[in-house]
Amino acid sequence: MNATPSPPPAERLQRDPLAAIAVPLAPIVLEGRYRVLVGALWRLGRSQRGQWVLAAGSGAVVVVLALLAARHFATTSWPLASGNPGLLTAAGLLLLLAQGLKAYGWGRLFRPEERPKALALAAGNGGAALIGVVLPGRFDDAMRVAVVRRYPGCPAGVRVLCLSLVMLGLIDSAALAPLAFAAALFPGAGMGVRAGLAVVAAAGVAAAAVILALPRLAASGRALRFRLGRWLSPRTTSRRAASQAWVLVSACWLVRAVALFLLLGTLGVGFSFPLALLFLCAGAAAAALPIGPAGAATQIGANAAALVASGVGASQALAVSVSVGALGVFSGGAILLFALAWRTGLSLLPTRAVPS
């Protein structure tokens, strides 16, 4: 009996979604049970019945979370109740602007023919903010990939999106370095706080060095000997594109710093730009952790610790951190809902244009 010939490697790569994810993440070794689980989830998502099940399940989860939140805040005070409505509105608008700048900066990391729409990238960041409330760190990146990849007209594959997220993390670190260095120079910071900010600044300098060296390394003859190197070389972000992304992401962090300045002032901590920079860098450093509890919880804890280290009371620091985190989640959810509404409206346009 003749054995069934195995498909060529390229065909196997296209059929196996896990292999497509694992190609740019070659150092990560996945066990067999995870391959089976991911394959089953992939087949479930591809079938029409599976899509209905996933839609119904996600909708039920959203409803349950909304009911739990409503029950909680019916008995306790709303985190943002003590703030000035005008300042809270201004901070919320600034956070939305920061989301847009981050999306445009992320878009600079793609080749023009593989670049998703800015609204799709903003929706991915909004979905990451929501998923960070309940799932551990790094699941937000999976959410970004899922949202952007499922957005209509996305030309980028899973591997390209994963590569762009790696580059975006480096750009984030490089953009935070000047802010961390500036915050470390302010006289109010203690030695422990200065040491933490120095680590953030040093990580940003190292990330900038990697960004500058990547184009030359990817184009080297040694890298081009391998299939991964040949795939990576034309997709490596050029120094010009990386500079554009750095400017946009730096503007995003500055806008967030101004929003935090307003939030800390209206929530009773005081209008202090150095404290806003410290708060910003602490949350960003916590978000860079490879794993942890719920992503939002990790950042809230880091932000509260930064405020306590600056002399703020523990209860007030926790309340302010929860309030800022809640406003960040609300802004991310607003971006995601707007993108979904825009997508639904565009899908209905051809139907309305057809004469009855």
N, C-alpha and C positions, 0 to 999 in steps of 0.2 A: 504493500500500500504506500502510495507516495505521500510524503509529508507535505502539509500545506506550507508553501513558502512564506517566510516572514516578510512583512512590508519593509521597504527601505527606511533608513534612519530618519530622513526628512519627513516621510509620511507618518512615521510613528510620533515624531515631535509635534506634528499638527494635530494628531488625534488625541494625544495625551496632554491635557491642560496642565497637569502638575509638572511635566517635563518643561513646558514652556515657561512656567514660573521659576523652575529650579535652575535654568540655564544661566541667568545672570547672578544667581546665588549659589554658585557651585560649592563653596565651602560648607554649606548647610546640608547635613545628611538627614534624610527623613526616613523614619521607620516604616515598615510595610503596612502596619495598621492605619497609619495616617494616609498613605496612598489609597487604601481601600475606601476610607471615609471620604476623602476629597473626591475620588472618582464617583462614589455614590451621590454625593451632593451635586456634582457637575451634571450627572445624568438626570437627577431630579429637577434641576433648574432648566435643563434643555427641553423637557417634556411640557406639553400644555397643561396637563393635570398638575404637574409639579409646580409650575408657575402660579397656578391658582392657589395651591396649598400654601406656597411661600407668601403670596400676597395676603391671604386670609390670616395666616399666622402672624405676619408682621403687623397687620392691622389690629389684631387682637392684643398683641403686646403693647402697641401704642395706646390703645384704649385703657388697658389695665394700668399702665404707667401714669396716664393722665388722671385716672380715678384715685390712684394712690397719692399722687401729688396734691390733688384737690382735697383729699381727706387730711393729709398732713398739714397743709397750710390753713385748713379750716379751724384747727386747734392751736396753731402757733402763728406768730407774726411773720409776715412776708419779709424775705431777706432785704428787699430794696425799699421797704416801707418808710424807712427813716431818711431817705435821700430826697434832695430837691428835684421835683419832676423835670424842670428845665435842664438841669445839669445831667440828669439821668438820660434824658432824650438826646442831648448832645453827645454824651458818651456812647450811647447805642448807635447813633449815626456814624460816629468815628469808627466804631468797631466794624460796621458794615463797609465803610470805605476801606478799612484795612483788609477785609476779606477780598475785595475787588483787586487791590494792589497785589495781594499774595497770589491771586489767580493769574494775573497778567505776568507776574514774575515767574511763576511756574511754567507758563506757556512759552517763555523764552528758552526753556531747556529742551524743547522738541525741535526736530527738523520741520521746516514749513509744511511739507507734505504729510507729516504725521502729527501735526499740532491739533489737539482738540479745541473746541470752542471755549472761550473764557468763561462762559456761563456754566459749562460742564465742569470745569475745574473748580469754580467757586462752589458748585453744588457738591462736589467731592469733599471739599474742605468743610462745608456745612454738615454733611453726613458724618464726617469724622468727629466733629464736635458733639453730635448727638450720641454716637456709639461709644464715645469715651466716658459717658455717664455710667454705663453698666458693664462694659467689658474692659479687660486689662489693656495696658499700653501695647502698642504696635498693631492692635486690631483696628485702630483708626486708619492706618495705612491700607489695610485690606479693604476697608470701607471706601477709601478714596478710589482705589483701583476698581472696585465693583461699580460704584456710581458713575465714574467717568466712562468706563468701558461700556456700560449699558445705555449711556446717553446717545440719542440718535445722531448718526453722522460722525461718530468717533473713529478716526482713521488709525489710531494707535492701538497696538496689541498689548497684551498683558506684560510681556517682557519690556517693551518700551516704557510703559507706565512705571514699572518697578525701577527701571534705570533712572527715570526722571525724578522719582521720589528720593533715591539715593543722592542725586545731585542737589535736589531741593534741601535735603538735610544739611549738606555741606554749605550751601549758600546761606541757609539760616544761621549756622554757626558763625560764618564769616561776617554776616551782617550784625550779629549780636556783639561781636568782639569790641567795636568802639564804644558801644553803650555800656558794656560791662567794665571796660577800662575807665570810662568816665565816672561810673558809679563808685568804683573802688577809690577814686581820688578824692571824693567828698569827705570832709573831716568827720562827719557824724557816724561813719561806718566803723564797726569794731574790727579787731584783728581777724576773728573767725569769718566775718562777712567779707572782709577784704581778700582773704585766702580763697573763699569760694568764687568770688568774682574774678580773681586772677586765673583760676582754673578755667572758667568760662571764656575769658579773653584768650588764654593760651590755646584752648581747643579751637577757637575761631581762627587764630593765626595758622594753626596746623591745617584746618580745613581749607583756608585760602591757598596754602601751598599745594595741597592735593589738587585743587581745582586748576591751578595754573600748570601743574605738571601733567595732568591727565591727557591733554591732546597730544603731547609729544610721546608719552608712554604708549598710548593706543596706536600711534602711527609707526612705532618702532618695528623693525624686522622681526624681532623675537615674538612680539605680540601677534603679528600677522601670520605666523606659522600655524596658529590655532584657529579653529572655526569660530570660537567665541571672540577672539581678537578681531577677526575679519568682520564679524557682525558688529562689534562694539566700535570699531574705528570710525565709520562714517556717522555714528550716532553720538559720539563724544561731544560734549558741549564745547564750542570754541570759546576762546578768551573774550571775544567781543560779546557773544551771547551771554556768557557768564557775567560779564560786567553789567550788561543791561538788566539781567535778573537780579544781580546784587543791588543795583540802585532801586529797583521796584520793591524788593523785599526789605531793604533798609528803610524805605519810606513807609512800608507797612508797619515795621516795628516802632518807628517814630510816632506814627499816628496812634498806635496802641498805647504808647507811653503817655501821650497827651490825654487819651481817654482814661487811663489809670490815674493820672494827675487829677482829673475832674472827679473820678469816682472816690478816690481816697479823701478828697476834700469834702465832698457832700455826705460821705458816710461817717464823718467825725474824726478821721485820723489826722487830717490836715493837708493843706495844699503844699506838697513837697515833691518837686521833680526828682531829686535824688532818691527819695523813697519809692517813687513810681518806677524809676529805673531798676532799683533793687528788686522790687516786686515782679517786674517784667522778667528780669534775668533768672530769678528763682523759679518761676513757672516754666520758662523755656528750658532750663536745665533739667527740671523734673520730667518734662515731656520727652527729653532725649534718652531717658532710661530705657534699656532694652525690654524690660518686663517689670510689672508691678501690679498693684491693685487697679481698680478702674482708673483710666487715664485722668479723668477730671478730678477724682479723689486725690491722686498723687500730686497734681498741680496745686490743688487747694491746700493740701498739707504743707507743700514747700512754700507757698505764698504766706501761709499763716506763720510758719517758722521764721521766715524772713522778717515779718512784722514784729514778732516777739523779740527777735534778736535786735531790733531797732528800738526797743523800749515800749512797744504797744502791749497792752494787757492781753492775756491769752484768749479770753472770751470775745473781746472786741476784735482781735486779729482773726479768729475763726469766723466770726459773723461777717466781717468785711470780705474775707477770702471766699466764703460761700456766695455772697452777693455778687462779687465780680465774676465768679465762675458761672453763676446762673445767668447773668447778662450775656456772657460769652456764648453759652449754650443757646440762649434765645436768638442771638444774632445769627448763629450758624443754622438754627432751625428755620429762621426767616429766609435766609438765602436758599436753603434747600427747597422750601415750599414755593418760593417764587420761581425757581428753576423748573420744578415739576408743573406748576401752573402754566408757565410759558411754553413748556414742551407740549402740554395737553392742548393749549390754544392753537399752537401751530399744527398739531395733528388734526384738529377740527376744521382748519381753513379749507382744505380741498373739498371736504364734504359739503361745506356751505356754499362753495363756488359752483357746485354741480346744479344745473337748473332742474326743478322738479317737473 
